[in-house]
Amino acid sequence: QVQLQESGPGLVKPSQTLSLTCTVSGGSISSGSYYWSWIRQPAGKGLEWIGRIYTSGSTNYNPSLKSRVTISVDTSKNQFSLKLSSVTAADTAVYYCARGNYNWENAFDIWGQGTMVTVSS
Amino acid sequence: DIQMTQSPSSLSASVGDRVTITCRASQSISSYLNWYQQKPGKAPKLLIYAASSLQSGVPSRFSGSGSGTDFTLTISSLQPEDFATYYCQQSYSTSCTFGQGTKLEIK
C-alpha cells in the first residue's frame, strides 16, 4: 500500500529556508485521482494546511503563508517538496505530508508519520 | 477563509458512552467535511469523508452526519482506544481548514 515519508533537517536557523521532502512509496505519485499536501502542527496545537500540488505542477497555498511557501514535485523520484522561507520560531512544528483524494471529497486519506522541525539559532 | 468551529473543545466520557462532537462551518460547504482521529505522537487518521462515508477499516461505531454548515461525529459506544483528539476539516474551498480539535478524555 502507498506510504509517505517526510525527510529533511530537524533544525533550521531563523531567517533561513526550511526544506522538506516527502517520498511516496508503494505507488506512483502520478497515478490516480490524488493531489499532495503539506500540513503542520505546532506542539500542543491544531492542524494547519500549508498547501497542495497536483502532478501537473499546479499549486495552491494557504493565504497566510503564500508569500513564503513553494511546493514542487519530482515525478521521476516519486517525491514532492516544501520550501518555507524566512522562518521564525512560529514555524516550529511537526510537518506532515499527506495525500488528498479527489474521489473522497478531497479528504487526506494517507499521511506521513511527520517530522519535527525546530527553528532556533 | 472558511472557519471551522468544533464543540466541545474537550470532553470527558466513560467506556460504553455515546458521544457526539459538533463541527460548524462559517459558510455552506455542502458535504465537503471530513473527520480525523489523532493520538499523541501520531499522524491524524481519516475516519469519515464526505460528511458521512466511513473510511475502510474504521469501526462502525463511528458515524458522521450533516450538510451545509452543521455536522456531527458520533461514537456509539466508546472503546478504550477511542480516547484521542478529533478534528473536522472542510475541503470545499481551495484553501482547506481544520477545526481546532476536540480532546476526548477518560472520565
Contacts between the chains, C-beta under 8 A, distances in Angstrom:
chain1	res1	chain2	res2	distance
A	46	B	87	6.8
A	46	B	98	5.9
A	46	B	99	7.5
A	46	B	100	5.0
A	46	B	101	5.0
A	47	B	44	6.8
A	47	B	87	5.9
A	47	B	89	7.6
A	47	B	98	4.4
A	47	B	101	7.8
A	48	B	98	7.3
A	49	B	95	7.0
A	49	B	96	5.0
A	49	B	97	6.7
A	49	B	98	7.0
A	60	B	94	5.1
A	60	B	95	6.8
A	61	B	95	7.9
A	62	B	95	5.8
A	63	B	1	6.9
A	63	B	95	6.1
A	96	B	43	5.7
A	96	B	44	7.7
A	100	B	91	7.6
A	101	B	49	7.6
A	104	B	34	7.9
A	104	B	49	4.2
A	104	B	50	6.4
A	104	B	53	7.2
A	105	B	31	6.5
A	105	B	32	4.9
A	105	B	33	7.7
A	105	B	34	6.7
A	105	B	49	5.4
A	105	B	50	4.1
A	105	B	51	7.8
A	105	B	91	5.6
A	106	B	32	6.8
A	106	B	91	3.6
A	106	B	96	7.2
A	107	B	34	4.1
A	107	B	46	5.6
A	107	B	49	3.8
A	107	B	50	7.5
A	107	B	89	7.5
A	107	B	91	6.3
A	108	B	34	7.3
A	108	B	36	7.5
A	108	B	44	7.4
A	108	B	46	6.3
A	108	B	89	7.5
A	109	B	46	5.2
A	109	B	49	7.5
A	109	B	55	7.1
A	111	B	43	3.9
A	111	B	44	6.0
A	111	B	45	7.5
A	112	B	43	6.6
A	113	B	42	7.8
A	113	B	43	5.7
A	114	B	43	5.4
